[in-house]
Amino acid sequence: MLIWLLWPTVPGPLTGTTAVAGPDGARAFCSVLPGAAASDCLRRTAQAFDNHNLAWLSTGALILIAALLARRSRIAAWGAIPVALAGCQIATYFLNQIVLYYHLA
């Protein structure tokens, strides 16, 4: 869990917004965004948030599998570190696509 505190997982323009922290991120993000068509914004942001959540769940599952295999292999134990870093990067990538598409940076 320490990796998520040390590694940035949210793009700078979205840091501290309720869109990332809230339960319905796509709807909260589109309500804050000025001048965007609601249907297109909801479709794009919902897909980005779903992919972001899927990346987090996949990363957690891979770390859990590595933890279970750690008793048999040191490679599995050390392999969890790059998996955690890669999962953070992939999850951030999906949210960063929102920032780039709507020119928030």
C-alpha positions as CSV (number, residue, x, y, z in Angstrom):
1,M,0.0,0.0,0.0
2,L,3.0,2.3,0.5
3,I,3.6,2.5,-3.3
4,W,0.3,4.3,-3.8
5,L,1.3,7.0,-1.3
6,L,4.7,7.5,-2.9
7,W,4.0,7.2,-6.6
8,P,1.7,9.7,-8.3
9,T,-1.5,8.1,-9.5
10,V,-3.6,11.2,-10.5
11,P,-2.5,13.7,-13.1
12,G,-1.7,17.2,-11.7
13,P,-4.8,19.1,-13.0
14,L,-7.1,16.4,-11.4
15,T,-5.4,16.3,-8.0
16,G,-7.7,17.2,-5.2
17,T,-10.9,17.3,-7.3
18,T,-14.0,15.5,-6.2
19,A,-14.1,13.8,-9.6
20,V,-11.2,11.4,-8.7
21,A,-12.2,11.0,-5.0
22,G,-16.0,10.6,-5.4
23,P,-17.9,7.4,-6.2
24,D,-19.2,8.7,-9.5
25,G,-16.1,10.3,-11.0
26,A,-17.3,10.7,-14.6
27,R,-20.5,12.6,-13.7
28,A,-18.6,14.8,-11.2
29,F,-15.9,15.5,-13.7
30,C,-18.3,16.5,-16.5
31,S,-20.3,18.8,-14.3
32,V,-17.2,20.7,-13.4
33,L,-15.9,20.9,-17.0
34,P,-17.1,24.1,-18.8
35,G,-18.4,23.9,-22.4
36,A,-18.3,20.1,-23.0
37,A,-21.1,18.2,-24.5
38,A,-22.6,16.1,-21.7
39,S,-23.1,12.9,-23.7
40,D,-19.6,12.9,-25.2
41,C,-18.0,13.9,-21.9
42,L,-19.8,11.2,-20.0
43,R,-18.9,8.5,-22.5
44,R,-15.2,9.4,-22.6
45,T,-14.7,10.0,-18.9
46,A,-16.8,7.0,-17.8
47,Q,-14.6,4.8,-20.1
48,A,-11.4,6.4,-18.7
49,F,-12.5,5.9,-15.1
50,D,-13.6,2.3,-15.8
51,N,-10.2,1.5,-17.4
52,H,-8.5,3.3,-14.4
53,N,-10.4,1.1,-11.9
54,L,-9.7,-2.1,-14.0
55,A,-6.0,-1.3,-14.0
56,W,-6.1,-0.9,-10.2
57,L,-8.0,-4.2,-9.7
58,S,-5.6,-6.1,-12.1
59,T,-2.6,-4.7,-10.3
60,G,-4.0,-5.7,-7.0
61,A,-4.7,-9.2,-8.3
62,L,-1.2,-9.6,-9.7
63,I,0.3,-8.5,-6.4
64,L,-1.9,-10.9,-4.5
65,I,-0.8,-13.8,-6.8
66,A,2.8,-12.8,-6.4
67,A,2.4,-12.7,-2.6
68,L,0.9,-16.2,-2.7
69,L,3.8,-17.4,-4.9
70,A,6.5,-15.7,-2.7
71,R,6.9,-18.7,-0.5
72,R,8.0,-20.8,-3.5
73,S,10.1,-18.3,-5.4
74,R,12.0,-15.1,-4.6
75,I,11.4,-13.9,-8.1
76,A,7.7,-13.7,-7.4
77,A,8.4,-11.6,-4.3
78,W,10.6,-9.2,-6.1
79,G,8.3,-9.2,-9.1
80,A,5.6,-7.5,-7.2
81,I,7.5,-4.2,-7.0
82,P,7.6,-3.6,-10.8
83,V,4.0,-4.8,-11.1
84,A,3.0,-2.2,-8.5
85,L,4.9,0.6,-10.3
86,A,3.5,-0.5,-13.7
87,G,0.0,-0.6,-12.3
88,C,0.3,3.0,-11.0
89,Q,1.6,4.2,-14.4
90,I,-1.2,2.4,-16.4
91,A,-3.9,3.7,-14.0
92,T,-2.5,7.3,-14.3
93,Y,-2.3,7.0,-18.1
94,F,-6.1,6.5,-18.4
95,L,-6.8,9.6,-16.3
96,N,-4.2,11.5,-18.1
97,Q,-6.1,10.9,-21.4
98,I,-9.0,13.0,-19.9
99,V,-6.6,15.8,-19.1
100,L,-5.0,15.8,-22.6
101,Y,-8.3,15.5,-24.5
102,Y,-10.0,18.4,-22.7
103,H,-6.8,20.5,-22.6
104,L,-6.7,20.9,-18.9
105,A,-2.9,21.1,-18.7
